[in-house]
Amino acid sequence: MKILPYESRITSNLVKLFSLLLYSSLSFAQVTESRISEIQVFDSITKEPLENATIVIYSKPNEQAYFFNTSQNGSSILNIDQQILKISVFLMGYENYSTVEAKDINQEILKIYLKPSVDQLDTVVLNGIKNIIIAKDTITYRTDFYTTGQERKLKDIIKKLPGLEVDRNGNVTSNGKSVKRLLVEGKAFFTGDEKLGVNNIPADAVDEVQLLDNYSEVAMLKQFEDTDELVMNIKLKEDKKRFVFGDVTAGVGYKERYKVNPALFYYSPEYAANFIGDINNTGVKSFTAKDYIDFNGGILNISPTEYFKLNSDQFAQFLNNRDFTNSVDRFGAGSYRKSWAKTDLSGYVIFNDANISTASQTTNEYQTDAPFTENRQSNGEQDGRFLIAKVDLKNQGSKTKDLRINSLIKFNNATDFDRLVSQSTVQNTFLESDSQIQSFSSSTNLLYTSEINKKHTYSIQANVDVQDNTSNYLWNTDRLILSGLIPLEQDDQVEIVQDINNSNFNIGSTLKHYYKISSNTQLQSSITGNYLPNSLETTSFQLRDDTTTNSFSESGFDVNLNYNVFRSIVGTELRTEQGKFTFKPGLFFQYFNQEIEQMEQVNRSQWFFAPKLRVQYDITNSERLYFNFNRNISVPNSQQLVDRLFLSSFNAVTSGNPKLDYRISERYSLRYSKFDLYKGLSLNAGLSYNNQIQGIKSTTVLQGIDQIRNYIDFGLDEKSLNANFSINKTIGNIKYGFTSSHGFSNYYQILNDDINENKTQNTTVGLSLKTLFDKFPTLSLSYQKTFNNYDTSINTLNTFQDRFAANLDYEFLNDFVFEFSYNLTLYENESIGVDNQFDDSFFSLSYDPENTPWTYKLTGTNLFDNRFRQENSFNDFLITDRQTFLQPRIIMFELSYKL
């Protein structure tokens, strides 16, 4: 297939995209003719405009009503027909107003004045129903106003709710903010992962969808703590609160593709039991790297250091690998819950077994004093198994006492076999690597909260965490690799063995006292203590053909490190609400004591001042401004402190530095958000600044393709500045979107003892469009342009990336649903003359006939049968071009039976 020049491909795709946008707009505009009038609602005494008043338009008595709500200025723009007869207005704390005859009104703008009610009700009741209720941190949707009866799962309902978005995998966002957990009737559904509920809860059981912002599991702590966590809670219909639901799906495809996916659920207020299984060879991973992070506490509840550690470990890399030539995934998960009047006992077990095959071709261009090129070919087989089990006990003895105990265990076993061929003008290498990683971890947590009186609340938290990792590596090669760095002996086959054992413990507790000074001011004091003993051992040797060993210990290898850290944090936070402002300054002092035991013993301790500040300005219930500042202090990890060598890959040797100091960084962020569901407006903007004041930097010495790595303290500031802006606006039946972001950062690389400053700048702008017609296809189109500039001491690189996306969702003939998605990425690196393109596509056609439990579905992935993904990357000394091979086109026929 002939590939057009980069500029021509962009122009061609832009013409197609904007032609389609214009055609869609003109076509759908023809069906939205209506006269626009405006209603404004005011307080009859103060004459102030009233926000969130519910306006009900009746075309005829006893027929369906149309619901609207007023915005911040008390107005609502209505698309209504001239035949509208009656208007009613309702608002909490005001008398109902429903006596206006619209046929007698000729003015363009109708002004209505509501009288305050003597009885201040907590809830507005409109014939027992209201379509949307907005409180300070809660949005409630009555789903009956948005559904047609054709919806099959909760996911289909969410697609129709204003302000909510759901992707193909079931991840949900509300006005641009991600949902972190899913509850059903206030209790965690299954594991709390929103994807499981969104993709499996039947639509006909859902009565309300609630979005709970700044969610706190312990209700009495919500007034003291700002969690910034968004949770979705599902309210069930009265006749669906005790029922069995689920489906069993089986699918087959050509070239022996298959899938089996049972999902069975029983729910009642007192007891719930669930099971989900998935066996497939279609490349779908039932458990993802995001799930792995969530099950270890979630990104909001773990430190940046812990997040990086989790996301970069070998198991996470296995889960992150989405590009493979073959995949078999076996997944099973079960959960239970038993509820009493004041106690909940719940738990779950998750098991996953996956096998994948990978293949890639890589070209590395080394930008050294004597430039050269390396070509690599790699073929691998990876197997990963894990088991996660959790038990959770919650007891609320009274409204003033809350006890929570949970225990989590995790087993992981992964093997990786890889065959690699490296060819360059410097040296050629054939290498087979075989690795096996086994890990066990457990975590037990206790949280007890007690409200002594209206002014004093206490909480005590305690945890015991244990982790043990064992890694075994075997490299088999045809030459003496890392010449001069490891003491290898010539043999027919050179076999290198490295065993690593790493054990980590964390025993800690936190005591907090919450003092309610007044209704709008609280003082929180806390003291935390953590003891973290760690050990790291490595053994490296050559296995001779006669089975004897050649130890590397005398050449500086074999780590034996015991590393104990004691950390204490003492501090206080004041939280005060002054009008529309909420101030939360915090003063914290952190104490670290480090004991490093290896060839040389090191013992050091130090106090640090770590202030925090959070300011929130509530312009309205739906418009807010946030400012955050915090200083982070962290200690080096075990591998950075070792005084011996270890192998980090077939061409790299690494050593640590036991004299490394603490890391200190500061972060400032400013965020603005506004949404207006009734005007279809969502706006988010942010600005963040990060400054690494004192850090740890890795150094690299190149010898051909071989690398020697070390760590040093680094005092030069590394800064980053990022800005982002997004706006979505619904006009008529079309939702328009615009996004932009810009980032600047500087950081340093130390290569062959030279300190080089690198500067990066990236800018992204994007446009999107989505149709929202009830009886027409839902079409989403988007275009995104990214500019990158990478400035190093050696050269300057400029890259451009264009992304086009189209998604179609069409319900037709009552029982049919058609879905299609297409993504195209164009990439150009003008500095080195490289450009490539990649597209990804998917379709499904399902037939779900009424009055039958059977559903028939045809699906396809990688429709254009792309055989590889091409990617480019670069740093101060290396430019990489990689082709990763993919699974071929997959067409499946699926049959589902709904319980």
C-alpha positions in Angstrom: 0.0 0.0 0.0 1.4 3.4 -1.0 1.7 5.9 1.9 1.1 9.5 1.1 3.6 12.2 2.3 2.9 13.3 5.9 1.4 16.7 4.9 -0.8 15.1 2.3 -2.1 12.6 4.7 -3.0 15.3 7.2 -4.7 17.4 4.6 -6.7 14.5 3.2 -7.8 13.4 6.7 -8.7 16.9 7.7 -10.9 17.4 4.6 -12.7 14.1 5.3 -13.1 14.9 9.0 -14.5 18.5 8.5 -16.7 17.4 5.6 -18.2 14.8 7.9 -18.6 17.4 10.7 -20.3 19.8 8.3 -22.6 17.1 6.9 -23.5 15.9 10.4 -24.3 19.4 11.6 -26.4 20.3 8.5 -28.2 17.0 8.5 -29.2 16.9 12.1 -30.1 20.6 12.3 -33.1 20.0 10.1 -34.8 18.0 12.9 -34.5 20.6 15.7 -36.9 23.3 14.7 -38.5 25.0 17.7 -39.1 28.4 19.1 -36.8 29.4 22.0 -38.1 31.3 25.0 -36.6 32.1 28.4 -37.9 31.7 32.0 -36.2 33.6 34.8 -36.9 32.7 38.5 -36.4 35.1 41.4 -37.0 35.2 45.2 -40.1 37.3 45.7 -38.6 39.1 48.7 -34.9 39.7 47.9 -35.5 39.8 44.1 -32.3 37.6 43.8 -32.1 35.0 41.0 -32.7 31.4 42.1 -30.4 28.7 40.9 -31.4 25.0 40.4 -35.2 25.7 40.4 -37.0 22.9 38.6 -39.3 24.1 35.7 -41.9 21.7 34.4 -43.6 22.3 31.1 -46.9 20.5 30.4 -48.2 20.3 26.8 -51.5 18.9 28.0 -52.9 17.8 31.4 -51.8 14.2 32.3 -49.3 13.9 29.5 -45.5 13.6 29.8 -43.9 16.7 31.4 -40.6 18.3 30.2 -38.1 19.2 32.8 -35.6 22.1 32.9 -33.5 23.7 35.6 -32.4 27.3 36.2 -28.7 28.3 36.0 -26.7 30.5 38.3 -28.4 33.7 37.1 -31.9 32.1 37.6 -32.6 31.6 33.9 -33.4 28.7 31.7 -33.4 28.7 27.9 -36.3 26.5 26.7 -36.9 24.8 23.4 -40.7 24.6 23.6 -43.5 24.4 21.1 -46.2 27.1 21.0 -48.8 24.5 22.1 -47.4 24.4 25.6 -50.2 25.0 28.0 -48.9 25.1 31.6 -45.7 25.9 33.5 -44.9 24.9 37.1 -41.8 25.8 39.2 -40.4 24.0 42.2 -37.5 24.7 44.5 -36.5 23.5 48.0 -37.5 26.1 50.6 -40.1 27.8 48.4 -43.8 27.4 47.7 -44.7 25.5 44.6 -45.7 27.7 41.7 -48.0 26.1 39.1 -50.7 28.4 38.1 -49.3 30.1 35.0 -51.2 29.5 31.7 -48.5 29.7 29.0 -51.0 30.3 26.2 -51.7 33.8 27.5 -48.1 34.8 27.6 -46.7 36.7 24.7 -43.4 38.1 26.0 -40.1 36.6 25.0 -38.9 36.3 28.7 -41.2 35.1 31.5 -40.2 36.2 35.0 -41.5 34.2 37.9 -41.2 35.1 41.6 -41.3 32.3 44.2 -42.4 32.9 47.8 -40.2 31.4 50.6 -41.9 28.5 52.4 -42.5 28.6 56.1 -41.5 24.9 56.4 -37.9 24.6 55.0 -38.0 21.1 53.5 -34.8 19.1 53.0 -36.0 17.8 49.7 -38.1 19.0 46.8 -40.8 16.5 45.9 -42.4 16.8 42.6 -45.1 14.1 42.5 -42.5 12.0 44.1 -40.1 12.5 41.2 -37.3 15.0 40.2 -35.0 14.4 37.3 -31.8 16.0 38.6 -30.9 17.1 42.2 -27.7 19.0 42.8 -26.4 19.4 46.3 -23.0 20.8 47.3 -21.1 17.6 46.6 -23.8 15.3 45.2 -25.5 15.1 41.8 -28.5 12.7 41.6 -30.0 11.5 38.3 -33.5 10.0 38.0 -32.8 7.5 35.2 -36.4 7.1 34.1 -36.2 10.6 32.4 -33.3 9.6 30.2 -34.0 6.0 29.2 -36.2 4.4 26.5 -36.3 0.8 27.7 -33.8 -0.4 25.1 -30.9 -0.1 27.5 -29.3 -3.4 28.5 -26.6 -2.4 31.1 -25.8 0.4 33.4 -23.3 1.6 30.8 -26.1 2.3 28.3 -27.8 4.5 30.9 -24.7 6.5 31.7 -24.2 7.3 28.0 -27.4 9.3 28.2 -26.9 11.2 31.4 -25.8 14.8 31.0 -22.3 15.5 32.2 -21.3 11.8 32.3 -19.0 10.0 29.8 -18.1 6.3 29.7 -15.5 4.7 27.5 -15.7 1.2 25.8 -14.0 -0.4 28.8 -16.5 1.0 31.3 -14.4 3.8 32.9 -16.6 6.7 33.8 -15.9 10.5 34.1 -18.2 13.2 35.4 -17.6 16.7 34.0 -14.1 15.7 33.2 -13.3 14.0 36.6 -12.7 10.3 36.8 -15.0 8.1 39.0 -12.8 6.0 41.4 -15.3 3.6 42.9 -18.8 2.1 42.5 -21.3 1.6 45.3 -24.7 0.0 45.2 -27.1 1.3 47.9 -24.1 2.8 49.7 -22.1 -0.4 49.8 -19.1 -1.4 47.5 -20.2 -3.4 44.5 -17.9 -6.4 44.2 -14.4 -4.9 44.7 -15.5 -1.3 44.2 -14.1 -1.2 40.6 -16.6 0.8 38.6 -16.0 -1.1 35.4 -17.4 -4.3 36.8 -20.7 -2.7 37.8 -21.0 -0.4 34.7 -20.6 -3.4 32.4 -22.8 -5.9 34.3 -25.6 -4.2 36.4 -28.8 -4.5 34.4 -30.3 -1.3 33.3 -33.9 -2.2 34.3 -32.8 -2.4 38.0 -31.4 1.2 38.2 -33.6 3.9 39.8 -31.0 6.6 40.5 -27.4 7.3 39.7 -25.6 9.5 42.2 -22.2 11.2 41.9 -20.6 11.8 45.4 -17.6 14.2 45.3 -15.1 14.5 48.2 -16.4 11.1 49.4 -15.5 9.8 52.8 -16.2 6.3 53.9 -16.5 7.4 57.5 -19.4 9.9 57.4 -18.4 11.7 60.6 -15.0 12.6 59.1 -16.4 14.3 56.0 -16.6 17.7 57.7 -12.9 17.5 58.6 -11.2 15.9 55.5 -11.0 16.8 51.8 -10.6 13.6 49.8 -11.1 14.9 46.3 -12.4 11.3 45.5 -15.4 10.9 43.2 -17.7 7.9 43.8 -20.7 6.7 41.9 -23.6 5.2 43.9 -26.4 3.3 42.3 -29.9 3.3 43.8 -32.0 0.3 42.9 -35.8 0.2 42.1 -37.9 -1.1 45.0 -38.8 -4.3 43.2 -35.2 -5.0 42.2 -33.5 -4.9 45.7 -33.5 -8.7 46.0 -32.8 -10.4 42.8 -30.5 -12.6 40.7 -29.0 -11.1 37.5 -26.2 -11.6 35.1 -25.4 -13.3 31.8 -23.3 -16.0 30.2 -21.5 -15.2 27.0 -19.7 -17.5 24.6 -18.0 -16.5 21.4 -16.1 -18.1 18.6 -14.1 -16.7 15.7 -12.0 -17.8 12.8 -8.4 -19.1 13.4 -9.7 -20.8 16.6 -10.5 -17.6 18.5 -12.8 -18.1 21.5 -14.2 -16.5 24.6 -16.3 -17.6 27.5 -17.6 -15.0 30.0 -20.0 -15.9 32.8 -21.1 -13.0 35.0 -23.5 -14.0 37.8 -24.8 -11.8 40.6 -27.1 -12.1 43.6 -28.1 -9.0 45.5 -30.2 -8.3 48.5 -29.9 -5.7 51.3 -28.7 -8.4 53.7 -26.5 -10.6 51.4 -24.7 -10.4 48.1 -22.7 -12.9 46.1 -21.0 -12.4 42.8 -18.9 -14.4 40.3 -17.2 -13.2 37.1 -15.2 -15.4 34.8 -13.4 -14.8 31.5 -11.4 -17.2 29.3 -10.3 -15.8 25.9 -7.5 -15.8 23.4 -8.6 -12.5 21.8 -6.1 -10.2 23.5 -8.5 -8.9 26.2 -7.0 -8.6 29.7 -9.7 -8.8 32.4 -7.3 -7.4 34.9 -5.3 -4.3 33.9 -2.4 -2.3 35.4 -5.0 0.3 36.5 -6.8 -2.4 38.4 -3.4 -3.4 40.0 -2.9 0.1 41.2 -6.5 0.4 42.5 -6.2 -2.9 44.5 -3.1 -1.5 46.2 -4.9 1.5 47.5 -5.5 3.6 44.4 -3.6 6.6 43.0 -5.3 9.0 45.4 -4.3 7.0 48.5 -0.6 6.1 47.8 2.4 8.3 47.6 4.0 9.3 44.3 7.0 7.2 45.2 4.9 4.1 45.9 2.9 4.7 42.7 6.0 4.8 40.6 7.3 1.7 42.4 4.1 -0.3 41.7 3.7 1.0 38.1 7.3 0.0 37.2 7.6 -3.4 38.8 7.7 -6.4 36.5 4.2 -7.5 37.1 2.8 -4.1 36.3 4.9 -4.1 33.1 3.4 -7.5 32.2 -0.1 -6.0 32.7 0.8 -2.9 30.7 1.9 -4.9 27.7 -1.0 -4.4 25.2 1.0 -5.3 22.1 1.5 -9.0 21.5 1.2 -11.6 18.7 -0.8 -14.0 20.8 -2.6 -14.0 24.1 -4.6 -16.4 26.3 -6.3 -15.0 29.4 -8.0 -16.9 32.2 -9.8 -14.8 34.8 -12.0 -15.6 37.8 -13.4 -13.4 40.6 -15.8 -14.0 43.4 -17.1 -11.8 46.1 -19.6 -11.9 49.0 -21.1 -9.6 51.5 -23.2 -10.2 54.7 -24.9 -7.3 56.4 -26.4 -7.0 59.8 -28.0 -4.0 61.5 -24.7 -2.4 62.4 -22.0 -4.6 60.8 -20.9 -5.6 57.2 -18.6 -8.5 56.5 -17.4 -8.7 52.9 -14.5 -10.2 50.9 -13.4 -11.2 47.4 -11.0 -13.5 45.7 -9.5 -12.8 42.3 -7.4 -15.2 40.2 -5.8 -14.5 36.8 -3.6 -16.7 34.6 -2.3 -15.2 31.3 0.1 -16.3 28.6 1.3 -13.9 25.9 3.8 -14.0 23.0 5.7 -10.9 21.9 7.9 -9.9 19.0 9.7 -6.6 18.1 12.4 -5.1 15.9 14.3 -2.1 17.2 16.9 0.2 15.7 19.0 2.2 18.2 21.2 5.1 17.0 23.8 6.0 19.6 24.6 9.7 19.5 28.1 9.5 21.0 31.5 10.9 19.9 31.7 7.9 17.5 28.0 7.4 16.4 26.9 3.9 15.5 23.7 1.9 14.9 22.4 -1.2 16.7 19.6 -3.5 15.3 17.7 -5.7 17.7 15.2 -8.5 17.2 13.3 -9.9 20.1 10.8 -12.7 20.6 9.3 -13.5 23.9 6.9 -15.8 25.9 5.5 -14.4 29.1 3.3 -16.2 31.7 1.7 -14.4 34.6 -0.4 -15.7 37.5 -1.7 -14.0 40.5 -4.1 -14.4 43.4 -5.6 -11.5 45.4 -7.9 -12.1 48.4 -9.4 -9.5 50.8 -11.6 -9.6 53.9 -13.3 -6.4 55.2 -15.2 -5.9 58.4 -17.1 -2.7 59.1 -19.0 -2.1 62.3 -20.9 1.1 63.2 -21.9 0.6 66.8 -23.6 4.0 66.8 -23.7 7.2 64.9 -20.6 8.3 66.9 -18.5 5.1 66.6 -17.0 3.4 63.5 -14.6 0.4 63.3 -13.1 -0.9 60.1 -10.6 -3.8 59.8 -9.4 -5.3 56.5 -6.8 -7.7 55.4 -5.4 -8.2 51.9 -3.0 -10.9 50.6 -1.5 -11.2 47.2 0.5 -13.9 45.4 2.2 -13.4 42.1 4.2 -15.8 39.9 5.5 -14.6 36.5 8.0 -16.2 34.0 9.5 -14.6 31.0 11.5 -16.2 28.2 13.1 -14.0 25.6 15.3 -14.6 22.6 17.3 -11.5 21.5 19.7 -10.8 18.6 21.7 -7.6 18.7 23.8 -6.5 15.7 26.0 -3.4 15.5 29.4 -2.3 14.1 30.7 -2.5 17.6 29.6 -6.1 18.5 27.1 -8.8 17.8 25.2 -10.7 20.5 22.8 -13.6 20.6 21.2 -14.0 24.0 18.4 -16.0 25.6 17.0 -14.8 28.9 14.9 -16.8 31.3 13.4 -15.1 34.4 11.0 -16.1 37.1 9.6 -13.7 39.7 7.6 -14.8 42.7 6.1 -12.4 45.3 3.9 -12.5 48.3 2.5 -9.5 50.1 0.0 -9.0 52.9 -1.6 -5.8 54.4 -3.7 -5.5 57.5 -5.3 -2.2 58.4 -7.4 -1.0 61.3 -9.3 2.3 61.6 -11.3 3.2 64.7 -13.2 6.5 64.8 -15.1 7.9 67.8 -17.0 11.1 68.3 -16.6 11.9 72.0 -18.9 14.8 71.8 -20.0 17.4 69.3 -16.6 19.2 69.5 -14.1 16.3 69.8 -13.6 13.3 67.5 -10.7 10.8 67.6 -9.4 8.3 65.1 -6.6 5.7 65.4 -5.2 3.9 62.4 -2.8 1.0 62.5 -1.2 -1.1 59.7 1.1 -4.1 59.2 2.4 -4.6 55.7 4.7 -7.4 54.5 6.2 -8.0 51.1 8.7 -10.6 49.9 10.0 -10.8 46.3 12.2 -13.4 44.8 13.6 -13.0 41.2 15.8 -15.6 39.4 17.4 -14.6 36.1 19.4 -16.8 33.6 21.2 -15.3 30.6 22.5 -17.7 28.0 24.8 -16.0 25.3 27.3 -16.8 22.6 30.0 -14.3 23.8 31.5 -12.7 26.8 29.1 -9.8 27.4 29.9 -6.7 29.5 33.6 -7.3 28.8 35.8 -6.0 31.6 32.8 -5.4 33.9 32.1 -9.0 35.0 34.7 -11.7 35.3 33.4 -14.1 32.7 35.3 -17.2 31.5 35.2 -18.5 27.9 32.9 -21.5 27.5 30.9 -23.2 24.8 27.8 -21.4 26.1 28.1 -18.5 28.5 25.5 -18.9 31.2 25.0 -16.1 33.8 22.8 -16.5 36.8 21.5 -13.7 39.2 19.2 -14.3 42.1 17.5 -11.4 43.9 15.6 -11.5 47.2 13.9 -8.3 48.5 11.9 -8.2 51.7 10.0 -5.1 52.9 8.0 -4.5 56.1 5.9 -1.5 57.2 4.5 -1.3 60.8 2.8 2.0 61.5 0.1 3.8 63.3 -1.6 7.3 63.3 -3.5 9.1 66.0 -5.7 12.0 65.0 -7.7 14.4 67.0 -10.4 16.6 65.4 -11.5 19.6 67.3 -14.6 21.4 66.1 -14.0 25.0 67.2 -17.2 26.3 65.6 -19.6 25.3 62.9 -17.2 26.5 60.2 -13.8 26.0 61.8 -12.1 22.7 62.8 -8.6 21.9 64.0 -7.0 18.5 63.2 -3.8 17.3 65.0 -2.0 14.1 64.3 1.0 12.0 65.1 2.3 9.2 62.9 5.0 6.6 63.4 6.3 4.1 60.8 9.0 1.5 61.2 10.2 0.1 57.8 12.8 -2.7 57.9 14.0 -3.8 54.5 16.6 -6.2 53.2 18.1 -6.8 49.7 20.3 -9.7 48.7 21.7 -10.6 45.3 23.9 -13.4 44.1 25.6 -13.4 40.7 27.7 -16.1 39.1 28.6 -17.9 35.9 27.4 -21.5 35.4 30.1 -23.4 33.6 29.4 -26.3 31.2 30.7 -28.7 33.9 28.0 -27.3 36.3 30.6 -25.7 38.6 30.2 -21.9 39.3 32.3 -18.8 38.8 31.3 -16.3 41.5 31.4 -12.6 40.7 31.6 -11.7 44.4 35.3 -10.8 44.4 34.7 -8.4 41.5 32.3 -6.3 43.6 29.1 -8.1 43.0 26.6 -9.7 45.5 24.6 -7.3 47.5 23.8 -7.9 51.2 21.9 -4.9 52.5 19.8 -4.3 55.6 18.0 -1.0 55.5 15.8 0.2 58.4 13.9 3.5 58.3 11.9 5.0 61.2 9.7 7.9 60.2 7.6 10.1 62.4 5.2 12.9 61.4 3.8 15.4 63.8 1.5 18.2 62.7 -1.7 20.1 62.7 -4.2 21.4 60.1 -6.7 24.1 60.5 -9.8 24.0 58.3 -12.0 27.1 58.3 -14.8 28.3 56.1 -15.1 32.0 55.6 -18.0 32.8 53.3 -17.3 31.2 50.0 -13.7 30.4 51.0 -12.3 27.3 52.7 -8.8 27.6 54.0 -6.8 24.5 55.1 -3.2 25.4 56.1 -1.1 22.6 57.6 2.2 22.6 59.6 4.0 19.3 59.7 7.4 18.2 61.0 8.9 14.9 59.7 11.6 13.0 61.4 13.7 10.3 59.6 16.2 7.9 61.0 18.0 5.6 58.6 20.2 2.6 59.5 22.1 1.1 56.5 24.0 -2.1 57.2 26.3 -3.6 54.6 30.1 -3.5 54.1 30.0 -0.1 55.7 27.4 0.9 58.2 25.7 4.3 58.0 23.3 5.8 60.6 21.8 9.2 60.1 18.7 11.2 61.2 17.1 14.5 60.4 14.0 16.7 61.0 12.2 18.4 58.1 9.5 21.1 57.9 6.8 20.1 55.4 4.0 22.6 55.2 0.8 22.2 53.3 -1.9 24.6 52.1 -5.3 24.1 50.4 -7.6 26.9 49.5 -11.1 26.3 48.0 -13.3 29.1 46.6 -16.9 28.0 46.0 -18.1 30.6 43.5 -21.3 28.6 43.3 -22.3 25.0 43.9 -21.1 24.1 40.4 -18.2 26.5 40.1 -15.0 26.2 42.2 -11.4 27.3 42.3 -8.7 25.3 44.1 -5.2 26.0 45.2 -2.8 23.4 46.6 0.7 23.5 47.9 2.7 20.8 49.5 6.4 19.8 50.2 7.4 16.2 49.8 10.3 14.5 51.6 11.4 11.0 50.7 14.3 8.7 51.3 16.3 6.6 48.8 15.2 3.1 48.0 17.2 -0.1 48.7 18.7 -0.4 45.2 20.0 3.2 45.2 21.9 2.6 48.5 23.8 -0.6 47.8 27.6 -0.5 47.8 28.0 -3.5 45.5 27.2 -4.2 41.8 24.3 -6.0 40.3 23.1 -6.8 36.7 20.2 -4.7 35.6 20.1 -6.2 32.0 22.3 -8.1 29.5 24.1 -4.8 28.7 24.0 -2.9 32.0 25.7 -3.1 35.4 24.3 -0.9 38.3 25.7 0.1 41.6 24.3 2.3 44.4 25.6 4.9 46.8 25.1 4.5 50.5 25.7 8.2 51.1 22.7 9.4 49.2 20.7 12.2 50.9 17.0 12.9 51.1 14.9 14.0 48.2 12.9 17.2 48.5 10.3 18.5 46.1 7.6 21.1 46.1 4.3 21.3 44.1 2.0 24.2 43.5 -1.3 23.7 41.7 -4.3 25.9 40.7 -7.5 24.3 39.4 -10.7 25.8 38.2 -13.9 23.9 37.4 -17.4 24.8 36.4 -20.3 22.8 35.1 -23.9 23.7 34.3 -25.9 20.6 33.4 -28.8 22.6 32.2 -26.8 24.7 29.8 -24.7 21.7 28.8 -21.5 23.4 29.9 -18.4 21.8 31.5 -15.2 23.8 31.9 -11.9 22.8 33.5 -8.6 24.6 33.7 -5.4 23.9 35.6 -1.9 25.1 36.2 0.8 23.2 38.1 4.4 23.9 39.0 6.9 21.2 40.3 10.3 21.9 41.6 12.8 19.2 42.5 14.9 21.1 45.0 17.2 18.2 46.1 17.2 14.9 44.2 18.9 11.7 43.3 20.3 11.4 39.8 21.5 8.3 37.9 24.7 8.5 35.9 25.6 6.5 32.8 29.0 5.5 31.3 28.7 4.1 27.8 31.1 1.5 26.5 29.7 0.6 23.1 26.2 -0.6 23.9 27.2 -1.6 27.4 26.3 0.8 30.2 27.6 1.3 33.8 25.0 3.1 36.0 25.4 4.7 39.4 23.5 7.2 41.6 24.6 10.5 43.0 23.1 13.4 45.0 22.0 16.1 42.7 21.5 19.7 43.8 20.5 21.5 40.6 16.8 22.3 40.4 14.6 20.4 37.9 11.4 22.2 37.2 8.2 21.6 35.2 5.3 23.9 34.4 2.1 22.5 33.0 -1.2 24.2 32.0 -4.4 22.7 30.7 -7.8 23.9 29.6 -10.9 22.1 28.4 -14.4 23.2 27.6 -17.5 21.2 26.5 -20.7 22.9 25.4 -23.9 21.4 24.2 -25.8 23.5 21.7 -29.1 21.9 20.6 -28.4 18.3 20.1 -24.6 18.6 19.5 -21.9 18.7 22.1 -18.8 20.6 21.1 -15.4 20.3 22.9 -12.1 22.0 22.9 -8.9 21.0 24.8 -5.4 22.4 25.1 -2.4 21.8 27.2 1.2 23.1 27.3 4.1 21.7 29.3 7.7 22.8 29.9 10.3 21.0 31.8 14.1 20.9 32.3 16.0 18.0 33.6 19.6 16.8 33.6 21.3 13.7 32.3 24.8 12.7 33.3 26.6 10.8 30.5 30.3 9.9 30.6 30.8 12.4 33.5 29.3 15.2 31.5 26.2 17.0 33.0 23.8 17.9 30.2 20.6 20.0 30.6 17.7 18.9 28.5 14.6 21.0 27.9 11.3 19.8 26.6 8.2 21.7 25.5 4.9 20.1 24.4 1.7 21.7 23.2 -1.6 19.9 22.4 -4.8 21.3 21.0 -7.9 19.3 20.3 -11.4 19.6 18.9 -14.4 17.2 19.4 -18.0 16.9 18.4 -20.7 14.5 19.6 -24.3 14.2 18.5 -27.0 13.7 21.2 -30.2 12.9 19.2 -32.7 10.5 20.7 -33.7 8.8 17.5 -30.5 9.2 15.4 -27.0 7.7 15.7 -24.6 9.0 18.3 -21.6 10.1 16.4 -18.4 11.3 18.1 -15.5 12.9 16.1 -12.3 14.3 17.5 -9.0 15.7 16.2 -5.8 16.3 18.3 -2.5 18.0 17.3 0.6 17.7 19.4 3.9 19.6 19.0 7.0 18.4 20.9 10.4 20.1 21.1 13.3 18.3 22.8 16.5 20.3 23.2 19.7 18.6 24.3 23.3 19.5 24.5 23.9 17.5 21.2 20.9 18.2 19.1 17.3 19.6 18.9 14.4 17.3 17.9 11.0 18.4 16.8 8.1 16.0 16.5 4.5 16.3 15.5 1.6 14.0 16.1 -2.0 14.0 14.7 -4.7 11.9 16.1 -8.1 11.4 14.5 -10.9 9.4 16.2 -14.5 8.5 15.2 -17.0 6.6 17.2 -20.6 5.6 16.1 -23.3 4.2 18.4 -26.6 3.5 16.6 -29.8 1.8 18.0 -32.1 0.9 15.2 -35.1 -1.3 14.4 -35.8 -1.5 18.2 -33.6 -4.5 18.8 -30.3 -3.8 17.0 -27.3 -1.8 18.2 -24.3 -1.0 16.0 -21.0 0.3 17.4 -17.9 1.4 15.5 -14.7 3.1 16.4 -11.7 4.2 14.4 -8.5 5.8 15.6 -5.7 7.1 13.4 -2.3 8.4 14.6 0.2 10.1 12.3 3.7 10.8 13.7 6.6 12.8 12.2 10.1 13.5 13.6 11.3 16.2 11.2 14.7 16.3 12.8 15.7 12.8 11.7 13.3 12.4 8.8 11.1 9.7 10.3 7.3 9.5 9.9 4.8 6.7 10.4 1.1 6.0 11.0 -1.0 3.6 12.9 -4.7 3.0 13.1 -6.9 0.9 15.4 -10.5 0.0 14.7 -13.4 -1.9 16.3 -17.0 -2.8 15.4 -19.9 -4.7 17.0 -23.4 -5.5 15.8 -25.8 -6.9 18.4 -29.3 -8.2 18.2 -31.2 -8.2 21.5 -34.8 -9.2 20.7 -37.6 -8.2 23.1 -39.1 -10.9 25.4 -36.2 -13.3 25.0 -33.1 -13.7 27.2 -30.9 -14.3 24.1 -28.5 -11.8 22.6 -26.6 -12.3 19.3 -23.4 -10.3 18.6 -20.8 -9.9 15.9 -17.6 -8.1 16.8 -14.3 -7.3 15.0 -11.0 -5.8 16.2 -8.0 -4.6 14.2 -10.2 -4.4 11.1 -7.5 -3.2 8.8 -5.2 -6.0 9.9 -2.2 -3.9 11.1 0.7 -6.2 11.8 2.8 -3.9 13.9 2.9 -0.6 15.8 5.8 1.7 15.1 7.1 4.1 17.8 10.0 6.5 18.2 11.7 7.7 21.3 14.9 9.6 22.1 17.1 10.8 24.9 20.4 12.6 25.3 22.5 9.8 23.7 20.0 7.4 22.0 17.4 7.6 19.2 15.1 4.5 19.1 12.8 3.3 16.4 10.7 0.3 17.4 8.3 -2.0 15.6 6.1 -4.1 17.9 4.1 -6.9 16.2 0.4 -7.3 16.9 -2.4 -9.8 16.8 -4.0 -10.0 13.4 -7.6 -9.1 12.6 -10.2 -10.9 14.9 -13.8 -11.5 13.9 -16.0 -13.1 16.6 -19.6 -14.3 16.9 -21.0 -14.1 20.4 -24.1 -15.6 22.0 -25.3 -14.3 25.4 -28.0 -15.6 27.7 -29.4 -13.1 30.2 -30.7 -14.4 33.6 
